[in-house]
């Protein structure tokens, strides 16, 4: 991209984001007793797990280095409110819901829908591994962890619930309970597959960074033994990802089928039996890059992901960023859809940012620069043409697919620009 074009779109995006960022900050309402952050657009009034994390991650970057104490305090209060709203609905077994919806303010339900279902004995997925990452972000950026001290036991119960309900001891990886609200909503590695079958690389790689965040929280609160406990868990999980998700032939991190065992025990199966722990689900999605975000990959793996996968125009490299599903997969589709949202190829800015940060972590700066420029072009053109930003985009044309007014992780385009210029990423507070 020409420098003049980049600078013009950067200026356009910065002005728009500065003018609209605070619209994501919401006052307490209905089920939500604390201030919170929502994604905007059709999601107004909803608190989501990883959505709120990335919004705060971007908002903090916007005010990093400024002297606006009132704005800083407002952002921190809303970020802390996200955490406290979720902890308000933690159940005795440690379960925390993925989202708390307040769209229907006339609802007569006494508590959020997902909590009611859990109490009825319906086990679904729980809060994705971004609770402690948000806490570590708030604590590191604000220089204060004491606000979470009294809730530290709740954080331990949250991990206990993951370990008791979603951990496959055979392979050492976490599994989704079902295919609902898995972040990448219709990821073919999980969507439509049996319950508890998929050790998704999204879940496990982000869990590594979640465990690292918990270790940082414990250390900052003076709990050295618990900090070491969670560092060890993060290390063991990283080892399991290497053993079960890295494909030596394809040089890619795949999700894994963990529903593997010897099925019968008659005399036909008295010999060798099933000794492998998982089978690779060989579908290439953007989630294969997440281990670089979490620091799980090594330098040679990062080189393959950057050179053989990110740069491949037949798979992930498109004119406007990283496709969420490789373009040569038979499920590739860019249709407009909600419930689930479509992650079968469209450009989502959060995916582009995570890949960008992973490339930067391992020194692949030029590839990261290309991705940043494509993201600036995509959002700059959308803003110039429509006056707003959208939730996701067509990779080949940059056309918005749906949900104008969506803000949330689209703000991460500014993080990308700033980090290329040498600014410390927000994740450095717990990932180093």
N, C-alpha and C positions, 0 to 999 in steps of 0.2 A: 504494500500500500504506500502511496506517496505520502511524504511527511505532512504536506499541507492538508491532505484529506484526513489523515489520522488526527491531526491537531484540531481540525474543525469539528469532527465527530466527538472527539474527547471533550471539547468545550461544551458542545450541545448536551452530551450525556451528563457531565458534571452539573451543569445548571439545572437540568430537569430533575436529577436525583436530589440535589440540595433542596430544591423547591418542594419535592414530594416525599422525601424520606420519612418525615414525621407523621405522615398519614398512616404509617404502619403501627404507630403507637396507639394502643386502645385502653380506655378506662375499664375498670372492673364492670362486669355485666353478667347477670344470670348465674350460671354455674361457676364463673370465673371471679373469684373474690379479690384478685390482685391485678394490677395493670399488666398488660401483656402485649405481644407483637403478633400481628396476623399478616398473611401474604397479600391481602388486598384482592381486588377484582371480585369474583364470585365467592371467594373464601372469607369475605369480611365477617368478623366475629368468631372465627375459628382459631383455636390454638393447636398447632401441630408440632410434633417432636422435632424432626430434623429441619423442617421449614423455619421454625423459630430460631434454631441454632444458627443457621446460615444468615438469616436476617440480622441477628445481633452481631455476628462475625463481620458483616459488611458495614453495619452502622457504626461499630467501634472504629473501624478503619477510617470512616469519614471524619470522625472527630479526633482521631489520634494526632496529638501534637498541637491541638488548638487550646485556647485559653478560656473557652466558653464553659465555665464551671456549671452553670445552670443546665445547659444542654447535656453535659456529661452526666450529671446527677440524674436527669430524666431518663437517659438511655440505660443507665445502670439499674435504676428502679424497675423499669419495664423488663429488663433481662432477668433480674432476680424474680420478678413477678411470674415470668414464664415458669421458672423452676418451682416456685412455691405453689402455683396453680396445679402443676402435675403432682407434686408431693401431697397436696390436699386430698387427692383421690387414690393414693397408694393403699392397697388392701393389706390385710394381715400377712398374707403369704409373700408380700413384696411386689406384687404385680402393680404396674403403673400403665395406664392406657396410652395409646399412640396419639390420641387427639381428644380434645374436649370441644364439642360443637355447641354453639349457642345461636345458630341460625333461627331456630324456631323459639323465639322468646316467649311464646304462649304455651310452650310444652308443659304438660302436667306431669312429665316424668320426674320423680323425686331426685334423680341423680343422672349423670351422663349415661348414654345408651351402652357404651362399651363396658362400663362398670356393672351395670345391671346384668348384661350377658355373662360376665365373668362370675358374678354371684349365683347365676343360674346353673353354673357348672360348664358353660361353653368356653373352652380354652381357645383363645385366638392369640395372635401375636401381641407382644407388649411393646412399650416405649422403645423405639429403636435406639441403638447405642450412641446417643448424643446428649444424654442428661448430664453426665459428668464432664463431657467436653464443654458444654455450655457453662457449667459451674467453674471449670478451670479457666475458661476464657474470661468470665466475669472477674474471678479472683485475680488472675494475672494482670488483666488490663487495668482494673481498679485498684490493684495493690492491697486487696483485703479479702481474706478467706474466712474471717471470723463469722461472717453472716451465715455461713452454712454449718458451723460447728455443731449446733444442737440437732441438726438433721443428718449427721454423719451415719448414725445407725440405720437410718432409712435408706441411705445409699448402699450400705452393706446388704440390706435385705433385698434391694433391687438386683444386685448381682447374685444373691442366693437364689432368687426366683429364676433368673436366667439359667443358673447351673442345674437347678432341680427340674425345670420344665422344658428347657430348650437345648440342652447339651447332650451330644451323642458321645458317650464315653469310648465307644469302639474306635472312632476316628479322631477324637479330640477336638471336634469342631461343633459350632452351634448350628442349629437347624431352625428353619421357620416352622411354626405350627400349621400354617395354612398359607394361602396366597393372597390374603387381604392386607392392604396397606403396607406393602413391603418396601416402600420407597420408590423403587423402579417398578411401578404398579404391575405391568404385564410382562415382566422379565420371563422369557420362555423357559429359563432354567428352573423356575418355581411355579409360574402361573399355569394352572390346570393340572399340576402334578399332585401326587398323594400327600397327605399331611405328614409332617415330620420327615419328609424324604430328602429335602434339599439343604445341603450345607452351602448356602449361598456365599460367594466371595464378598459380596457387598456387606452382609451381616458380619462376617468374620474379620474382614480387614478393618472395618470401622470399629469393631469390638476391640481390636488391638489398640487403636488410638483412644478408645473409651477407657480401657484398663490403664493405659499410661496416664490419662487424665486423673483417674481415681488415685493412682500412686502419687501424682503431684499434689492433689488435694490433701491426702494423708500426710505427706511430708511437710507441707506448709502449716498443717495443724499440729505438728510435732509428734505425729504417730509413726515413728520410723519403722516399727515392725510391720504395721499394716501397709505402709508404703512399699516395703520390700515384697510383701505377699502379692500385691497387685502387679508389681514389676515382673515377678516370676510368672504370674498367670499370663501376662502379655507376652512374655518370651516363649512360653509353652504353646500359646495359640499361634504365634508367628511361625514356630517350628512346624505345627500341624498344617498350616496353610502351605508352607513350602513342600511338605511331604505329600499332601493330598490334592492341592489345587494347581501347582505349577506343572505344566506339561512340557517335558523335555524335548519332545518332537516339535510341537508347535511354538514353543517359547512364549507361552501365554498363561495367565492365571484364569482357570475356569472354575465355575461352581461345581460342586461334586454331589453325586447321588450317594447319600449315606444309608439308604435302605438296603444294605448288603448283608446277607447272612446265608448260611446253608439252610435251605428251606425244609428239607426232609431228613429223617434220621433212620431210614430203613437201611438194608444192607447195601443198597446202591451208593450210599453216601458215607460209608465207613472208611473211605480212603482219604485222599488229600483234602477234600472239602474246600469251602470258600475261605481263603486266607487273606485276600485283599480287603481293605477297609472301605474303600469307596470306588466308584466309577466316575470318570470325568464326564461332565455334561458339556459336550463340545459345541457350545454356542457362544460366539464371540460378542460380548456386550462391553460397554464402556467400563463396567465394574471390574474388568480384568486389569485396569490401571490403578484401582484404589490401593492395592498394596504399596504403591510408590508414595501415596499420600501418607500412609501409616508407617513408612520406614521398614516395611517387611522385605522388600526386594533387595537384591544385591546389585552391584554395579553392572554386571554382565546382563542380568535380567532387565534392568532399566534400559540398557542399550538396545536390546531386542525390542522392547515395548516402544521405545522412541523411534527406532529406525525401521523395523520390519512391520510394525503395526500402526503407530500413529501416522506415519508418512504415507501409508498405503492408500492410494486414492480409490482402490477397489473395495476397501473395507471401512476404515474410520475417518479418513481424511476427506473432508468435503469443502466446498468453497466458503462455507460459513461456520466451520468448527467441527467438533467431534460428533459423529453420529452416535446415538445411544445404542444402536444395534448395527453390526457390520452390514454394509450395503449388499454383500453377496450372500447373506443369510436368507433362506426362503421365507422367513416371517417378516422381512423388512416391509414396513408400511408406515405411511405418514398421515393416516386418516385423523380427523378431529374426533376425539372421544374423551368423555369423563367417566369415572367409576367403571373401569379404571382409566386413568390418564394414559396417553399413548407414549410409551418409551421404546417403541419398536423401530427407531431410526431418527425421529425428529431431534432437532438441536434443543437441548436444555442447558441453560447457562451454568447451572450447578455442576453438571457433568463436565462441561468445558473447564470450569475452574478447578475441579479436583484433578483432572488430567494435567492441566497447566501447572498446578502446585507440585504434583508428582514429578513432572519433567524438571522443574526448577530444583527440586530437592536433590536430584542426581546429576545436576550440571548440564542438562540438555536445554540450554538457554535459547538457542536459535529456534528450536522446535516450539518452545514455550512462547517466544516472541511472535511467531507466525500465528499461533492459536489466539494470542491476545489481539493481534491485528484483525483477525477474522471476526472475533467477537465484537470488537469496536465497530467494524463495518456493518455487521448484522444489526446490532441494536441502534447504531447511528442512523442507518437507512430507515429502519422501522419508525424511529422517533421523528425523523424528517418527513416521512410520508404520511404517517397516521396521527402524529402528535402524542403518542403513548407507546408503551411497551406491552408485549404479549407473553403468554406463558411458555409456548414452545413454537418451533419454526421448521420450515421445510429446508433440509440441508442443501439441496441443489440450487434453490432460488432465493432463499432468505425470506420467503413470504411467511408472515405470521399465520399460525394455524388457528388459534383461538384464545379467548379470555384476555381481551384488551384491558389495560389498567393493572395488570399483574406487576407487582414490584419485587418484593421478597428477594430471592437470590439473584435476580437480574442486577441487583446492586453490586454483585461481585465483579462486574466488569471494571469497576474503579480499583478494587483490590489488585486485579491483574496488572493494570497500568502502573499502579504505585509500586508493586513488588518488582516489576521489571526495571523500575527506576532506582531500585535499591532499598526500598522500605521493608522493614521486618514484617513477615506475615503474622497474622494473628495467632496461627497455630503454634508459633514458636514458644508460646507460654507453657505448653505442655508436651509438645513433640520435639522441641529443641531445634 
